[in-house]
């Protein structure tokens, strides 16, 4: 019994000696205000317009991007020797790459084709790659293998007021 009493006393002594003292101060603690955060640079609201021209051929793209990086706009191809295509562009910005569905009319037929553009400063470079067709839509087989040919570089331009 003496051993149990001695052991209990020892444990209580250790517990009491480990107890932290708390002191209260009557002076208010002042917290320094955190410095203001730098303003984030945001792309201007409204349409962004890009254009490529070469030997009579023209590609024009205009769109806006919302806060969720969703893209909504228009795209048109007027290439020499081919029918003009114009339609809507709906997709997403994924980092510096725009991946979108281009729904257009050509020769009286509505079609959907996936397009990709790589953003570089004030330009967009069109991407190409192997394609597959499924459910009346043409898509890229493997987006990681897209090639961006700088011969089709759309440059930022002022948007036309219509």
PyMOL commands that set and color helices and strands:
alter all, ss='L'
color gray80, all
select helices_A, chain A and resi 2-18+143-145
alter helices_A, ss='H'
color red, helices_A
select strands_A, chain A and resi 48-54+57-65+70-78+85-94+97-106+109-120+123-128+131-134+137-140+147-157
alter strands_A, ss='S'
color yellow, strands_A
deselect
rebuild
show_as cartoon
